[in-house]
Amino acid sequence: MASLAEVEEAVSVFRKLAHNEVILLHCVSSYPAEPADCNLRAMSTMESKFDLPVGFSDHTVGMEVGFAAVALGACVIEKHLTLDRTLPGPDHSASAEPDQFTAFVRGIRAVEAALGDGLKAPVAKENNTREVARKSLVASCAIPAGTQVTEAMIAIKRPGTGMAPASRASLLGRTAKGDISDGTLLRPEMFS
C-alpha cells in the first residue's frame, strides 16, 4: 500500500538507527491479490534505489506469482498458511493449505536451482545429446588419395563427433592423404 517515497521514509528510519540488516518485501495488500496487480518489477526498483535485498509478500492464490518473484530475485517469500481456505476472514482465501504450502516450497527450490550461475555453457548432462544432435563434416562421396577437396565433396550430417561444420572452409583445397570412403567423418589429419 506504500509509494516509493513512503518506502524511502521507512528505510531512512532504519538507517538512522543503524539497522543495516533490512530486507524489503514488496506486497499487494489485497486478499486475494490478482496477479495483474502484483507489479513484481517493483522489487527491482526498490533493490536498485535502496541497495537492499528484496522479497515478496505473496497474497495471490496459487504458486505462479511466488515462483516469478523468486525468478526476479526475491530472497524471501512470505506466504500465509491456513488449515482450511474456506474459513471466514480475509487471509484464508489467499493462503496455502499445508499440502499446497509444501508444493510451494518445493517449487521455489526448483526455481532457485533452475536460475543457475548465469554462465552460458553446456551442462555435463548435455554431452551425449550434443554428440548425437550436432552435426559434423562427412565425405559426400568417395575421395581418392591425392584428390583436392571441393565443396561438393563435403556434406554435413549427424553425429557431432567429427569436425564442426564451421570448419568447412579449412578443408577446401586440401589434399586427401589416403582414400576416404563415402560417409566418413572427416578429420583434419586426413588431409595435407
SVG drawing of the C-alpha trace seen along z (x, -y; Angstrom):
<svg xmlns="http://www.w3.org/2000/svg" viewBox="-16 -10 66 56">
<polyline fill="none" stroke="black" stroke-width="0.4" points="0.0,0.0 3.1,-2.2 4.6,-4.5 8.3,-4.5 8.6,-7.8 7.0,-6.1 9.3,-3.1 12.2,-5.6 11.0,-7.2 10.8,-3.9 14.2,-2.8 15.7,-6.1 14.4,-5.4 16.2,-2.1 19.4,-3.6 19.3,-6.4 19.1,-3.7 22.0,-1.9 19.8,1.1 21.5,2.4 20.1,5.9 16.9,5.0 15.1,6.8 12.3,5.0 9.2,7.1 7.1,5.9 3.4,6.5 0.0,6.0 -2.5,5.8 -5.4,7.3 -6.9,10.6 -6.5,12.4 -4.3,10.3 -4.7,10.6 -1.5,11.4 -2.1,8.4 -1.9,6.1 1.4,7.6 3.9,5.5 6.8,7.7 9.2,5.5 8.8,3.0 11.2,5.4 14.0,4.4 13.1,0.8 13.4,1.0 16.6,3.1 18.3,0.5 17.0,-2.5 17.9,-1.4 20.7,1.1 18.9,3.7 17.8,7.2 14.1,7.6 11.4,10.2 7.7,10.6 4.8,10.9 2.5,13.2 -1.2,12.8 -2.1,14.4 -4.0,17.7 -1.7,20.4 2.0,20.6 3.0,19.0 3.4,15.4 5.7,16.5 7.8,18.5 8.0,15.5 9.1,13.3 11.9,15.8 13.0,15.8 13.1,12.0 15.4,12.0 13.2,12.3 15.4,13.7 12.4,14.0 8.8,15.1 6.1,14.6 3.0,16.8 0.1,17.2 -0.6,20.7 -4.0,22.0 -5.5,25.3 -8.7,24.5 -9.0,21.9 -12.8,21.8 -12.6,20.4 -14.0,16.9 -11.7,13.9 -9.7,12.0 -6.5,14.1 -7.7,17.7 -8.8,17.5 -5.3,16.2 -3.4,18.7 -2.0,22.1 -3.1,25.2 -0.3,27.5 -0.1,29.7 -0.1,26.6 2.5,24.9 4.8,27.9 4.4,27.9 5.1,24.1 8.3,24.5 9.4,27.4 8.6,25.2 10.6,22.3 13.6,24.6 13.3,25.9 13.2,22.3 16.2,21.4 18.1,24.4 17.0,23.5 18.4,20.0 21.9,21.4 25.1,19.3 24.4,17.2 27.4,18.6 26.4,19.7 28.0,23.2 26.7,26.7 26.0,28.8 27.6,32.2 24.2,34.0 24.1,32.4 27.2,34.1 25.6,37.3 22.8,35.3 25.3,32.9 27.2,35.6 24.0,37.1 22.2,33.9 25.1,31.8 26.5,32.4 29.9,33.0 31.6,32.7 31.5,36.0 32.6,37.1 29.6,36.8 31.3,39.2 34.4,41.3 37.5,39.1 40.6,40.9 44.0,40.3 45.7,37.2 42.4,35.5 41.9,31.9 38.7,31.3 35.9,29.3 32.7,28.0 30.8,30.8 32.8,33.5 31.7,32.3 28.3,32.9 27.0,32.0 25.4,34.9 25.0,36.3 26.6,37.3 28.6,34.3 31.7,36.3 33.8,35.1 34.8,31.7 32.3,28.9 30.5,27.6 32.1,24.1 35.5,25.6 34.3,26.5 36.3,23.7 39.6,25.1 39.3,28.3 38.6,26.8 41.6,27.2 43.5,29.6 44.6,32.9 43.4,36.3 46.3,38.3 44.6,41.6 41.3,43.0 38.3,41.7 35.0,43.6 31.6,42.0 30.0,41.1 33.3,41.0 33.5,38.4 36.2,36.1 39.2,35.2 42.0,32.7 44.7,35.4 43.2,37.0 44.4,34.1 47.7,32.4"/>
</svg>
